[in-house]
Amino acid sequence: MININTKFFKNVDISNSIEIFGDRVYSVLNYANPFSRSNQHGHITSSGLVIHDNKVLLIFHPVINQWLQPGGHIDDGESPIEAAIREVYEETGFVCILDSDCMDPVDIDIHEIPANPKRSEGTHLHIDLLYRLRVLKEERAIENILHNWLSFDCIENARIQRALDRLGSQGFKQLGF
């Protein structure tokens, strides 16, 4: 029997991803530090879903060449929520806070990252925790990444649309549903 650490997976069904990625998901979740990049099978990452005036803050990912939510790796000693807030700030300059009392992610996505020989990384998984964040203020971004506010009807990314649909079905009026 596999002992899976489920503390990040309340109210989210990851069974389809487990079917696709199998034991690799378990090897990440049961690793001594599931955030550590030292696990060759993968690690947990974190990202922020920032919504304001019925628009979503997205970055144009410089490697993947798609509009995605800001996010990235969780640093040592950092919680997933802190990482999401930090990544949004570094990539966009927006200072944010968690936009609810709920500490659970609004979505979890498990996806494969291709090998990157320049970083000596093989193919591995990212188990990304998506948190809903709210803007407090805007400052200058640390990273030079194109970012923009996109209206809900312009969102092409299935994962972001899934999270917006989930929030809309939960009755979040401020989303315009």
Residue pairs with C-beta under 8 A, 6 or more apart in sequence:
2 23
2 26
2 30
3 30
4 26
4 29
4 30
5 29
5 30
5 34
6 29
8 44
8 80
8 105
8 108
8 127
8 129
9 108
10 104
11 104
12 104
12 105
12 107
12 108
14 25
14 108
14 110
17 25
17 109
17 110
18 25
18 26
20 110
21 110
21 112
21 125
24 41
24 42
24 125
25 110
25 125
25 127
27 39
27 41
27 42
28 34
28 39
28 41
28 42
28 43
28 44
28 125
28 127
29 44
29 127
31 39
31 41
31 43
33 39
34 43
34 44
34 127
35 43
35 44
35 73
35 74
35 76
35 78
35 80
36 43
37 43
37 73
37 121
39 124
40 122
40 124
41 124
41 125
42 113
42 124
42 125
42 126
42 127
43 73
43 74
43 124
43 125
43 126
43 127
44 74
44 80
44 126
44 127
44 128
44 129
45 71
45 72
45 73
45 74
45 83
45 126
45 127
45 128
45 129
46 71
46 72
46 74
46 80
46 81
46 83
46 84
46 87
46 128
46 129
46 130
46 131
47 68
47 69
47 70
47 71
47 72
47 84
47 87
47 128
47 129
47 130
47 131
48 57
48 69
48 70
48 71
48 84
48 85
48 87
48 88
48 96
48 130
48 131
48 132
48 133
49 56
49 69
49 106
49 107
49 130
49 131
49 132
49 133
49 160
49 163
49 164
50 56
50 57
50 69
50 70
50 88
50 92
50 94
50 96
50 132
50 133
50 134
50 135
51 57
51 99
51 132
51 134
51 174
51 175
52 134
52 135
52 149
53 149
54 151
54 152
54 175
54 176
55 149
55 150
55 151
55 152
56 69
56 149
56 150
56 152
56 155
56 160
56 164
57 69
57 70
57 88
57 92
57 94
57 135
57 147
57 148
57 149
58 67
58 68
58 69
58 70
58 147
58 148
58 149
58 150
58 155
58 157
58 160
59 67
59 68
59 69
59 70
59 91
59 92
59 145
59 146
59 147
60 66
60 67
60 145
60 146
60 147
60 148
61 67
61 68
61 145
62 145
66 157
67 148
67 150
67 155
67 156
67 157
68 157
68 160
69 130
69 157
69 160
70 87
70 88
70 90
70 91
70 92
70 145
70 147
71 83
71 84
71 87
71 88
71 128
71 130
72 83
72 87
72 91
73 83
74 80
74 83
75 83
75 86
78 86
80 105
80 129
80 131
81 98
81 103
81 131
84 129
84 130
84 131
84 133
85 96
85 97
85 98
85 133
88 94
88 96
88 133
89 95
89 96
89 139
89 141
89 142
90 141
90 142
90 143
91 141
91 142
91 143
91 145
91 147
92 141
92 145
92 147
93 138
93 139
93 140
93 141
93 142
94 135
94 137
94 138
94 139
95 135
95 136
95 137
95 138
95 139
96 133
96 134
96 135
96 136
97 133
97 134
97 136
98 131
98 132
98 133
98 134
99 132
99 133
99 134
100 132
105 129
105 130
105 131
106 130
106 131
106 132
106 163
106 166
106 167
107 130
107 159
107 162
107 163
107 166
108 127
108 128
108 129
108 130
109 126
109 127
109 128
109 130
109 159
110 125
110 126
110 127
110 128
111 125
111 126
111 128
112 123
112 124
112 125
112 126
113 121
113 123
113 124
113 125
113 126
114 123
115 121
115 122
115 123
130 159
130 163
132 167
141 147
152 164
152 175
152 176
155 161
155 164
164 175
167 175
167 177
168 175
168 177
169 177
171 177
